[in-house]
Amino acid sequence: MRKIAVVGRGTAGSLAAASVTRLHPDSDHELHHIYDSRIPVIGVGEGSWPSLVQELRQLTNLPHETVQQRLNGTRKYGVAFEGWGRRNQDFIHYFTPQQVSYAYHLSADTMTELLHESSRARHIDAKVLDITRVEGGAQVEFENRTTERYDLVFDARGFPRELHPDRHIEISFIPTNTAVIRRCPAIVTEDPNGPILQHTYTRAVARPHGWIFVLPLTVHTSYGYIFNRDVSGLAEVESDFDAFLETDGVSEFEQRSVIPFPNFVHRRIYDGAVARIGNAAAFMEPLEATAIVSAQLQIGMVLQIRLNRPAENLERDAPVVNRFLVNNTLRYGLFVGWHYSCGSRYDSEFWRHGRDHAWPRYRKAADPARVDCDALRRFDEMIELMRQTVIDKSDWNRMCAVPLTSYCQVSQGLGC
Ligand SMILES: Cc1cc2nc3c(=O)[nH]c(=O)nc-3n(C[C@H](O)[C@H](O)[C@H](O)COP(=O)(O)OP(=O)(O)OC[C@H]3O[C@@H](n4cnc5c(N)ncnc54)[C@H](O)[C@@H]3O)c2cc1C
């Protein structure tokens, strides 16, 4: 494990490069950080989970306060759902312990900058044509450069061009596939003397064509309309977005991008020599901000195994790590898809599609025979647990990607 490559300089690749720098015990290891500056990063991804707070502190060696300010960040204590479910009641999904544990709302570009400062790597600006496993490692083939061989390669090249059933598991029970991103003026006031301590929440507001996220940063507020382009046209979504901003009192905005996205997990995230991470490994719509936390897990597990286990275990470890990562992503997928199972305050085509057509596919899509893991059984167990009249104390810490407390809050809030 002396020569490592990270391909991609988005959030996932930058996290991997900083993690290798921090965790590799030999300071003379060789790390190549490869990216093609002509291919842009996604650059959204502004909500997170509490584990990122600790991780950024460790990776940067900076105090929490400094990290938060560098990220233009606010403290996210959970997600505030508006108009979801059958109760017609707004509710908050708090991190646990409630009002104590927080994550960041952050600017994606400042996070990658911060991570680059914490990485020690040789930077190579070149297009990668292929990454393949070879005896004892992996090789990276470049455009206009000679091929290089590495002991481990992190592939963080972003979304796959297309999904293929042999390589990808489609999370078809999540009913959205496109985002419109807008940037609006900040609604929290920056404090020149220190980080903002105010508790903030990502708002997830149900709308006729999907839902809108509202993420407060100190420099701007990020808005995104998440919808299904096969159900609603872009023009009607933009028009409803305008109406929403108007009622929210936002008079100006900058149109950022329209991003189509797949909901999927790669069947082979890690094979012992190549580790797919970030959007190259898996993605699902951002309702519960599961992308950065998944990248953290992918990078952390692969590095811990490769740095701490004897090399002779490599072939045996790889499928175990891979199955764990696929399993965990599918569990996130089931948790996120379940949010659509009770509809919303809108009886629109989108919400009927989500509740009556997309979500009911979950049993078939996550069938263990198709996905080679027990995510569905674990999800069923959580639902079963919540049906009991008394939840035994020994079950309070049960998890299925997220803790039982998260399931209970969402179940109560949605009314299902
Ligand atoms: C609408 C939306 C909202 C989101 N919100 C959240 C959120 O709130 N929270 C969250 O955790 N996540 C969120 N995400 C996910 C977030 O986008 C990802 O976590 C993050 O962008 C990780 O992307 P990445 O680094 O995997 O890929 P990218 O950002 O796509 O980076 C890919 C990198 O690979 C390089 N590259 C690509 N091809 C080649 C090649 N052939 N050769 C060399 N280099 C190459 C590119 O130059 C680039 O540097 C959101 C995503 C979307 C679409």
PDBQT file of the ligand as one rigid body, heavy atoms in Angstrom, charges set to zero:
ROOT
HETATM    1  C1  LIG A 501     -29.434  17.937  -6.403  1.00  0.00    +0.000 C 
HETATM    2  C2  LIG A 501     -28.409  17.311  -5.526  1.00  0.00    +0.000 A 
HETATM    3  C3  LIG A 501     -28.369  17.664  -4.196  1.00  0.00    +0.000 A 
HETATM    4  C4  LIG A 501     -27.427  17.070  -3.353  1.00  0.00    +0.000 A 
HETATM    5  N1  LIG A 501     -27.456  17.368  -2.041  1.00  0.00    +0.000 NA
HETATM    6  C5  LIG A 501     -26.648  16.679  -1.204  1.00  0.00    +0.000 A 
HETATM    7  C6  LIG A 501     -26.698  16.902   0.186  1.00  0.00    +0.000 A 
HETATM    8  O1  LIG A 501     -27.444  17.719   0.676  1.00  0.00    +0.000 OA
HETATM    9  N2  LIG A 501     -25.888  16.168   0.965  1.00  0.00    +0.000 N 
HETATM   10  C7  LIG A 501     -25.034  15.242   0.460  1.00  0.00    +0.000 A 
HETATM   11  O2  LIG A 501     -24.357  14.551   1.217  1.00  0.00    +0.000 OA
HETATM   12  N3  LIG A 501     -24.927  15.074  -0.855  1.00  0.00    +0.000 NA
HETATM   13  C8  LIG A 501     -25.725  15.740  -1.689  1.00  0.00    +0.000 A 
HETATM   14  N4  LIG A 501     -25.634  15.533  -3.016  1.00  0.00    +0.000 N 
HETATM   15  C9  LIG A 501     -24.621  14.603  -3.499  1.00  0.00    +0.000 C 
HETATM   16  C10 LIG A 501     -23.376  15.291  -3.863  1.00  0.00    +0.000 C 
HETATM   17  O3  LIG A 501     -23.511  15.750  -5.162  1.00  0.00    +0.000 OA
HETATM   18  C11 LIG A 501     -22.252  14.276  -3.859  1.00  0.00    +0.000 C 
HETATM   19  O4  LIG A 501     -22.014  13.818  -2.575  1.00  0.00    +0.000 OA
HETATM   20  C12 LIG A 501     -20.992  14.910  -4.274  1.00  0.00    +0.000 C 
HETATM   21  O5  LIG A 501     -21.233  15.712  -5.372  1.00  0.00    +0.000 OA
HETATM   22  C13 LIG A 501     -19.984  13.874  -4.593  1.00  0.00    +0.000 C 
HETATM   23  O6  LIG A 501     -19.709  13.893  -5.933  1.00  0.00    +0.000 OA
HETATM   24  P1  LIG A 501     -18.462  13.130  -6.450  1.00  0.00    +0.000 P 
HETATM   25  O7  LIG A 501     -17.254  13.686  -5.808  1.00  0.00    +0.000 OA
HETATM   26  O8  LIG A 501     -18.698  11.674  -6.312  1.00  0.00    +0.000 OA
HETATM   27  O9  LIG A 501     -18.498  13.436  -8.017  1.00  0.00    +0.000 OA
HETATM   28  P2  LIG A 501     -18.361  14.790  -8.842  1.00  0.00    +0.000 P 
HETATM   29  O10 LIG A 501     -18.628  16.005  -8.051  1.00  0.00    +0.000 OA
HETATM   30  O11 LIG A 501     -19.157  14.567 -10.089  1.00  0.00    +0.000 OA
HETATM   31  O12 LIG A 501     -16.804  14.825  -9.232  1.00  0.00    +0.000 OA
HETATM   32  C14 LIG A 501     -16.276  14.003 -10.236  1.00  0.00    +0.000 C 
HETATM   33  C15 LIG A 501     -14.788  14.303 -10.413  1.00  0.00    +0.000 C 
HETATM   34  O13 LIG A 501     -14.216  13.338 -11.268  1.00  0.00    +0.000 OA
HETATM   35  C16 LIG A 501     -13.478  13.975 -12.289  1.00  0.00    +0.000 C 
HETATM   36  N5  LIG A 501     -13.579  13.130 -13.476  1.00  0.00    +0.000 N 
HETATM   37  C17 LIG A 501     -14.705  12.629 -14.043  1.00  0.00    +0.000 A 
HETATM   38  N6  LIG A 501     -14.384  11.870 -15.102  1.00  0.00    +0.000 NA
HETATM   39  C18 LIG A 501     -13.036  11.879 -15.186  1.00  0.00    +0.000 A 
HETATM   40  C19 LIG A 501     -12.098  11.283 -16.051  1.00  0.00    +0.000 A 
HETATM   41  N7  LIG A 501     -12.495  10.499 -17.074  1.00  0.00    +0.000 N 
HETATM   42  N8  LIG A 501     -10.774  11.499 -15.854  1.00  0.00    +0.000 NA
HETATM   43  C20 LIG A 501     -10.345  12.264 -14.821  1.00  0.00    +0.000 A 
HETATM   44  N9  LIG A 501     -11.185  12.869 -13.972  1.00  0.00    +0.000 NA
HETATM   45  C21 LIG A 501     -12.518  12.682 -14.144  1.00  0.00    +0.000 A 
HETATM   46  C22 LIG A 501     -14.105  15.343 -12.467  1.00  0.00    +0.000 C 
HETATM   47  O14 LIG A 501     -13.155  16.256 -13.016  1.00  0.00    +0.000 OA
HETATM   48  C23 LIG A 501     -14.453  15.662 -11.016  1.00  0.00    +0.000 C 
HETATM   49  O15 LIG A 501     -13.313  16.192 -10.370  1.00  0.00    +0.000 OA
HETATM   50  C24 LIG A 501     -26.522  16.125  -3.883  1.00  0.00    +0.000 A 
HETATM   51  C25 LIG A 501     -26.543  15.818  -5.238  1.00  0.00    +0.000 A 
HETATM   52  C26 LIG A 501     -27.484  16.384  -6.058  1.00  0.00    +0.000 A 
HETATM   53  C27 LIG A 501     -27.496  16.005  -7.508  1.00  0.00    +0.000 C 
ENDROOT
TORSDOF 0
